[in-house]
Amino acid sequence: MVAALAKPVFDPNQTINLGGPVFAEHKYDWYRWMLEEAPLCRGKISIIKLNMVARYEDCRMVLTDDRFVRNRGRARGKSNASPVPFPLPKSVSALARSMILEDNPEHRRLRNLVNKAFTPRAVERLSKRVEELSHELLDGIERQGRVDLLEAYARPVPTRVIAEMVGLSKEDVNQFKNSMRVLTEGMTGLALLQTLAWDLRRTGKFIRRLIAKKRGDPGDDILSALIDAEEEGDRLSEDELVAMVFLLIVGGFETTLHLITNGIRTLLEHPGQLERLRGNPDLWESAVEEIIRHRGPVHGTKLQYATEDVTLHGRTIKRGTPVMPLLAAANHDPRAFENPDDFDIARAPNRHLGFGLGMHFCLGAQLARMETRIALKNLVERNPNLRLAVAPSELELVSMAGWHRHASLPAVLG
């Protein structure tokens, strides 16, 4: 049983610990307070101090205004500086050159090349495979009755999809699964030191071996397409390919895993909306958008940095200072959404910020939507008596800054 944490005490002068258990457990209480009382406030992630913006229009501004950039060095006038605020071992420095941490024109160059491989057609080709995977997994777990749906269902769907996107052989799949766990579970707390010093180095070598194999024996997969992608004679370098595979794993796997998990819990906690959905399957696409808005997994973006002093709500964000737009707070802003705390599967319009906005809008958004829609639809249609195996208050949320993640999701199928 998860011990209940005391509700937070709100103080506009405090520095909010985004990675702490109190924030993880009560984040929506914090968001409601921020939206009305502290739309620009101070926070921290580990030892990094930052500003946070909560309101919808402020988040849109930070995500699209040229006065904010992703590359920390550029914000401070250093064109060749590392985009991250701490040194990385040489063996994993390719991570710091991912397009998710770069700005134009470098970001545009990388995105144009990647778009040649990551096409809507390539994603659509995977939908039939996701259907097969979903039913295959359900055939196995429905015989068990009670399962942890996070581990038994939500995790295997994107794991296998990403493995097939990268074009893995059967013998590479287990090592690939280990790599995904390293990238998605070892990037916080004390585990970060081991991850940087050892695990990422091994994962990087594994990715480079995959790239070498694909160069010699290309297939009908996205990694082969990335290697072959060309625009006006330009191609991705090997380090850029490594960074893109890392990005595919974290963005294409982790977001979908927790979107499926959050979606299951959200639907089960709103039985009226679930019955409405069962009676009108045409609402599934709309329902997924509302899950992303109401309980999406990504609550904050990568840090943005001000290139000049910016005044907002009577306070100054100084040049070079990190800023995090709180997407989940913005998605519950009553200035942007009517009855924002209600879960409405037919909400329209629904211009949420769950996948970001602007040049860094999530590259894998369509893939995540498709996998989530198929996984949830098949689960609830095949299991009309699906229910949580514990009270919602007993479900543990992971204390990880910028995310809304469950440690597990025990449920009874049937």
C-alpha positions as CSV (number, residue, x, y, z in Angstrom):
1,M,0.0,0.0,0.0
2,V,1.3,3.5,-0.9
3,A,1.7,5.8,2.1
4,A,-0.3,9.0,1.7
5,L,1.7,12.1,1.6
6,A,0.7,15.4,3.3
7,K,-0.7,17.9,0.9
8,P,1.8,20.7,-0.1
9,V,1.9,24.1,1.4
10,F,1.8,26.7,-1.3
11,D,4.2,29.6,-1.1
12,P,5.1,31.8,-4.1
13,N,8.6,32.4,-2.7
14,Q,9.5,28.7,-2.5
15,T,11.6,26.6,-4.9
16,I,9.5,23.6,-5.9
17,N,11.2,20.3,-6.2
18,L,9.9,18.8,-9.4
19,G,11.5,15.4,-8.7
20,G,10.2,15.0,-5.2
21,P,7.5,12.6,-4.0
22,V,5.2,15.4,-2.7
23,F,5.1,17.0,-6.1
24,A,4.6,13.7,-7.9
25,E,1.6,12.8,-5.7
26,H,0.0,16.2,-5.8
27,K,1.1,17.7,-9.0
28,Y,-2.4,18.7,-10.1
29,D,-3.0,20.6,-6.9
30,W,0.3,22.4,-7.6
31,Y,-0.9,23.2,-11.2
32,R,-4.2,24.7,-10.0
33,W,-2.3,26.9,-7.6
34,M,0.3,27.9,-10.2
35,L,-2.3,28.8,-12.8
36,E,-4.1,31.2,-10.5
37,E,-1.4,32.4,-8.0
38,A,2.1,31.8,-9.4
39,P,2.1,31.5,-13.3
40,L,5.9,32.1,-13.2
41,C,7.6,30.4,-10.3
42,R,10.9,28.8,-9.3
43,G,11.7,25.1,-9.4
44,K,14.5,22.7,-9.3
45,I,15.5,19.4,-10.8
46,S,18.2,17.8,-8.7
47,I,20.8,20.7,-8.5
48,I,19.5,22.6,-11.5
49,K,17.4,25.7,-10.6
50,L,14.9,26.9,-13.2
51,N,11.8,29.0,-13.9
52,M,8.5,27.3,-14.7
53,V,5.6,28.8,-16.7
54,A,2.2,27.3,-16.2
55,R,-0.5,29.1,-18.2
56,Y,-1.4,28.0,-21.7
57,E,-0.4,31.2,-23.6
58,D,2.8,31.5,-21.6
59,C,3.8,28.0,-22.5
60,R,3.0,28.6,-26.2
61,M,5.1,31.7,-26.1
62,V,8.2,30.0,-24.6
63,L,7.9,27.1,-27.1
64,T,7.6,29.4,-30.2
65,D,9.4,32.6,-29.3
66,D,12.9,33.1,-30.8
67,R,14.0,34.5,-27.5
68,F,14.0,31.0,-26.1
69,V,16.3,28.2,-27.3
70,R,17.2,24.6,-26.4
71,N,21.0,24.9,-26.7
72,R,22.3,26.3,-23.4
73,G,25.6,27.4,-24.9
74,R,23.9,29.4,-27.7
75,A,21.8,31.3,-25.2
76,R,25.0,32.4,-23.6
77,G,26.6,33.4,-26.9
78,K,28.8,30.3,-27.3
79,S,28.0,28.8,-30.7
80,N,30.0,25.5,-30.2
81,A,29.1,24.8,-26.5
82,S,27.5,21.6,-25.3
83,P,23.6,21.9,-25.2
84,V,23.6,20.3,-21.7
85,P,24.6,22.0,-18.5
86,F,27.1,19.4,-17.4
87,P,30.1,17.5,-19.1
88,L,29.4,14.1,-20.6
89,P,31.9,11.3,-21.1
90,K,33.2,11.3,-24.7
91,S,31.8,7.9,-25.3
92,V,28.2,9.2,-24.8
93,S,28.6,12.8,-26.0
94,A,26.6,12.0,-29.1
95,L,23.5,12.2,-26.9
96,A,24.1,15.9,-26.4
97,R,23.9,16.5,-30.1
98,S,20.4,15.1,-30.5
99,M,18.1,17.4,-32.5
100,I,15.8,17.6,-29.5
101,L,18.5,19.8,-27.8
102,E,19.4,21.8,-30.9
103,D,18.0,25.0,-32.5
104,N,17.8,26.2,-36.1
105,P,19.5,26.0,-38.5
106,E,21.0,22.7,-37.1
107,H,17.6,21.4,-35.9
108,R,16.0,22.1,-39.3
109,R,18.8,20.3,-41.1
110,L,18.4,17.2,-38.9
111,R,14.6,17.2,-38.9
112,N,14.5,17.5,-42.7
113,L,16.7,14.4,-43.0
114,V,14.8,12.4,-40.4
115,N,11.4,13.3,-42.0
116,K,12.5,11.5,-45.1
117,A,12.5,8.2,-43.1
118,F,9.9,8.9,-40.5
119,T,6.9,9.4,-42.8
120,P,3.2,9.0,-42.1
121,R,3.2,6.1,-44.5
122,A,6.0,4.4,-42.5
123,V,4.0,4.8,-39.3
124,E,0.8,3.5,-41.0
125,R,2.5,0.4,-42.2
126,L,3.1,-0.4,-38.5
127,S,-0.6,-0.2,-37.5
128,K,-1.4,-3.7,-38.7
129,R,1.6,-5.1,-36.8
130,V,0.4,-3.2,-33.6
131,E,-3.0,-4.9,-34.0
132,E,-1.4,-8.3,-34.2
133,L,0.9,-7.6,-31.2
134,S,-2.0,-6.3,-29.1
135,H,-4.1,-9.4,-29.7
136,E,-1.2,-11.7,-29.2
137,L,-0.4,-10.1,-25.8
138,L,-4.0,-10.2,-24.7
139,D,-4.3,-13.9,-25.6
140,G,-1.6,-14.5,-23.1
141,I,-2.5,-12.2,-20.2
142,E,-6.3,-12.8,-20.3
143,R,-5.6,-16.4,-19.1
144,Q,-3.9,-15.0,-16.0
145,G,-6.8,-12.9,-14.8
146,R,-4.9,-10.5,-12.6
147,V,-1.8,-8.8,-14.1
148,D,0.3,-5.7,-14.0
149,L,-0.8,-4.1,-17.2
150,L,2.2,-1.8,-17.3
151,E,4.7,-4.7,-17.5
152,A,2.5,-7.3,-19.2
153,Y,0.9,-5.0,-21.9
154,A,1.8,-1.4,-22.0
155,R,5.5,-2.0,-22.1
156,P,5.7,-4.9,-24.6
157,V,3.7,-3.0,-27.3
158,P,6.1,-0.1,-27.9
159,T,9.1,-2.3,-27.1
160,R,8.3,-4.6,-30.1
161,V,7.2,-1.8,-32.3
162,I,10.5,0.1,-31.8
163,A,12.5,-3.1,-32.3
164,E,10.8,-3.7,-35.6
165,M,11.2,0.0,-36.6
166,V,15.0,-0.3,-36.0
167,G,15.0,-3.7,-37.8
168,L,16.4,-5.9,-35.1
169,S,17.3,-9.5,-35.6
170,K,15.9,-11.9,-33.0
171,E,19.3,-12.2,-31.3
172,D,19.5,-8.4,-30.8
173,V,16.1,-8.0,-29.2
174,N,17.1,-8.9,-25.6
175,Q,20.1,-6.5,-25.6
176,F,17.8,-3.9,-27.2
177,K,15.3,-4.3,-24.3
178,N,18.2,-3.8,-21.8
179,S,19.2,-0.7,-23.6
180,M,15.7,0.7,-23.3
181,R,15.7,0.1,-19.6
182,V,19.0,1.9,-19.3
183,L,17.7,4.9,-21.2
184,T,14.3,5.1,-19.5
185,E,15.0,4.0,-15.9
186,G,18.6,4.9,-15.2
187,M,18.6,8.7,-15.8
188,T,17.7,9.9,-12.3
189,G,19.1,9.9,-8.8
190,L,22.2,7.9,-8.0
191,A,21.6,5.5,-10.9
192,L,22.5,8.4,-13.2
193,L,26.2,8.1,-12.3
194,Q,26.3,4.4,-13.2
195,T,24.3,5.1,-16.4
196,L,26.7,7.8,-17.6
197,A,29.9,5.9,-16.6
198,W,29.0,2.4,-17.8
199,D,25.5,1.6,-19.1
200,L,25.3,4.3,-21.8
201,R,28.8,3.4,-23.1
202,R,27.7,-0.2,-23.6
203,T,24.4,0.9,-25.2
204,G,26.3,3.3,-27.5
205,K,28.5,0.5,-28.7
206,F,25.5,-1.7,-29.3
207,I,23.8,1.0,-31.4
208,R,27.0,1.5,-33.4
209,R,27.1,-2.2,-34.1
210,L,23.5,-2.1,-35.3
211,I,24.3,0.8,-37.6
212,A,27.3,-1.0,-39.1
213,K,25.1,-4.1,-39.7
214,K,22.4,-2.0,-41.4
215,R,25.0,-0.4,-43.6
216,G,26.0,-3.8,-44.9
217,D,22.6,-5.3,-45.0
218,P,19.8,-2.7,-45.2
219,G,16.2,-3.7,-44.8
220,D,12.7,-2.2,-45.0
221,D,13.0,-0.4,-41.6
222,I,13.4,3.1,-40.4
223,L,17.0,2.8,-39.3
224,S,18.0,1.7,-42.9
225,A,16.0,4.7,-44.2
226,L,17.8,7.0,-41.8
227,I,21.1,5.7,-43.0
228,D,20.0,6.3,-46.6
229,A,18.3,9.6,-46.0
230,E,19.8,12.4,-48.1
231,E,19.0,16.0,-48.9
232,E,21.1,18.1,-51.3
233,G,24.0,15.8,-50.7
234,D,23.8,15.9,-46.9
235,R,23.5,12.8,-44.8
236,L,23.4,12.0,-41.1
237,S,26.8,11.3,-39.6
238,E,27.3,8.2,-37.5
239,D,27.1,10.2,-34.2
240,E,23.9,11.8,-35.5
241,L,22.5,8.3,-36.3
242,V,23.4,7.1,-32.8
243,A,21.6,10.2,-31.3
244,M,18.5,9.5,-33.5
245,V,18.3,5.9,-32.3
246,F,18.5,7.1,-28.7
247,L,15.7,9.6,-29.5
248,L,13.6,6.9,-31.1
249,I,13.9,4.7,-28.0
250,V,13.2,7.4,-25.5
251,G,10.6,9.3,-27.5
252,G,9.0,6.4,-29.3
253,F,9.0,4.0,-26.4
254,E,8.8,5.8,-23.1
255,T,6.0,8.2,-24.1
256,T,3.8,5.5,-25.5
257,L,4.4,3.1,-22.6
258,H,3.1,5.7,-20.1
259,L,0.4,7.1,-22.4
260,I,-1.1,3.6,-22.6
261,T,-0.8,3.1,-18.8
262,N,-2.3,6.5,-18.0
263,G,-5.0,5.9,-20.5
264,I,-6.1,2.6,-18.9
265,R,-6.4,4.2,-15.5
266,T,-8.1,7.3,-16.8
267,L,-10.8,5.3,-18.6
268,L,-11.4,3.0,-15.6
269,E,-11.8,6.0,-13.3
270,H,-14.4,7.5,-15.7
271,P,-16.8,4.6,-16.3
272,G,-19.5,6.8,-17.9
273,Q,-17.0,8.0,-20.5
274,L,-15.8,4.4,-21.1
275,E,-19.3,3.2,-21.7
276,R,-19.9,6.1,-24.1
277,L,-16.8,5.1,-25.9
278,R,-17.8,1.4,-26.1
279,G,-21.1,2.5,-27.6
280,N,-19.5,4.9,-30.1
281,P,-16.1,3.6,-31.4
282,D,-15.9,6.6,-33.8
283,L,-14.8,8.6,-30.7
284,W,-11.5,6.7,-30.2
285,E,-9.3,9.2,-31.8
286,S,-10.9,12.0,-29.9
287,A,-10.6,10.0,-26.7
288,V,-6.9,9.5,-27.1
289,E,-6.5,13.3,-27.6
290,E,-8.4,13.9,-24.4
291,I,-6.2,11.3,-22.5
292,I,-3.1,13.2,-23.7
293,R,-4.6,16.5,-22.5
294,H,-6.1,15.2,-19.2
295,R,-3.4,12.8,-18.0
296,G,-0.7,12.8,-20.6
297,P,2.7,11.3,-19.6
298,V,4.9,14.3,-20.6
299,H,4.4,17.2,-18.1
300,G,7.3,19.4,-19.0
301,T,9.6,20.0,-22.0
302,K,13.3,19.9,-22.3
303,L,14.7,23.1,-20.7
304,Q,14.5,26.2,-22.8
305,Y,17.1,29.1,-22.2
306,A,16.4,32.8,-22.6
307,T,18.7,34.5,-25.0
308,E,17.9,37.9,-23.5
309,D,16.1,39.2,-20.4
310,V,12.4,38.5,-20.7
311,T,9.8,40.1,-18.3
312,L,6.7,38.0,-17.5
313,H,4.1,38.6,-14.8
314,G,6.2,41.3,-13.3
315,R,9.3,39.1,-13.0
316,T,12.4,39.0,-15.1
317,I,13.8,35.8,-16.6
318,K,17.4,36.6,-17.0
319,R,19.5,35.7,-20.1
320,G,20.8,32.2,-20.0
321,T,18.3,31.1,-17.3
322,P,16.6,27.8,-17.9
323,V,12.8,27.7,-18.3
324,M,10.4,24.8,-18.3
325,P,6.9,25.1,-19.9
326,L,4.6,22.9,-17.8
327,L,2.6,21.3,-20.5
328,A,0.2,19.5,-18.1
329,A,-0.6,22.7,-16.2
330,A,-1.3,24.5,-19.6
331,N,-3.6,21.7,-20.6
332,H,-5.7,22.4,-17.5
333,D,-5.8,26.1,-17.8
334,P,-9.4,27.4,-17.6
335,R,-8.4,30.3,-19.9
336,A,-7.8,27.8,-22.7
337,F,-10.2,24.9,-21.9
338,E,-13.8,24.9,-20.7
339,N,-14.1,22.8,-17.5
340,P,-10.5,21.7,-17.8
341,D,-10.6,19.2,-14.9
342,D,-13.4,17.2,-16.6
343,F,-12.5,14.2,-18.8
344,D,-14.6,14.5,-22.0
345,I,-13.8,12.0,-24.8
346,A,-15.7,14.2,-27.3
347,R,-13.9,17.5,-26.3
348,A,-13.7,19.9,-29.3
349,P,-11.7,21.8,-29.9
350,N,-8.9,20.2,-28.1
351,R,-5.7,22.1,-28.9
352,H,-3.6,20.6,-26.1
353,L,0.1,20.9,-25.7
354,G,0.7,17.3,-24.8
355,F,3.2,16.7,-27.6
356,G,4.7,20.2,-27.4
357,L,4.5,22.9,-30.0
358,G,6.6,24.6,-32.6
359,M,9.8,23.3,-34.1
360,H,10.2,20.7,-31.4
361,F,6.7,19.2,-31.7
362,C,7.1,15.5,-31.0
363,L,8.3,13.6,-34.1
364,G,6.7,10.4,-32.9
365,A,3.3,11.9,-32.0
366,Q,1.4,10.0,-34.7
367,L,3.1,6.7,-33.8
368,A,2.2,7.2,-30.1
369,R,-1.4,8.1,-30.9
370,M,-1.8,5.0,-33.2
371,E,-0.3,2.6,-30.7
372,T,-2.3,3.9,-27.8
373,R,-5.6,3.9,-29.7
374,I,-5.1,0.3,-30.8
375,A,-3.8,-1.0,-27.5
376,L,-6.7,0.7,-25.5
377,K,-9.4,-0.2,-27.9
378,N,-8.5,-3.9,-28.0
379,L,-8.1,-4.1,-24.2
380,V,-11.4,-2.6,-23.3
381,E,-13.4,-4.3,-26.1
382,R,-12.1,-7.8,-25.2
383,N,-12.4,-7.2,-21.4
384,P,-15.8,-5.6,-20.6
385,N,-15.3,-6.4,-16.9
386,L,-11.8,-4.9,-16.7
387,R,-11.1,-3.2,-13.4
388,L,-8.2,-2.0,-11.2
389,A,-7.0,-4.7,-8.8
390,V,-6.4,-2.0,-6.1
391,A,-7.9,1.2,-5.0
392,P,-6.6,4.2,-7.1
393,S,-5.1,5.7,-3.9
394,E,-2.8,2.7,-3.7
395,L,-1.3,3.2,-7.1
396,E,2.3,4.6,-6.9
397,L,3.4,7.5,-9.1
398,V,7.1,7.6,-10.0
399,S,8.9,10.8,-8.7
400,M,10.5,11.9,-12.0
401,A,10.6,15.5,-13.0
402,G,8.5,16.4,-16.1
403,W,6.6,13.1,-16.2
404,H,3.4,11.5,-15.0
405,R,4.3,7.8,-14.7
406,H,3.0,4.8,-12.7
407,A,5.3,2.3,-11.1
408,S,2.8,-0.4,-11.9
409,L,-0.9,-0.9,-12.9
410,P,-2.4,-4.0,-11.3
411,A,-5.7,-4.9,-12.9
412,V,-8.2,-7.7,-13.2
413,L,-9.2,-8.8,-16.7
414,G,-12.3,-10.5,-17.9
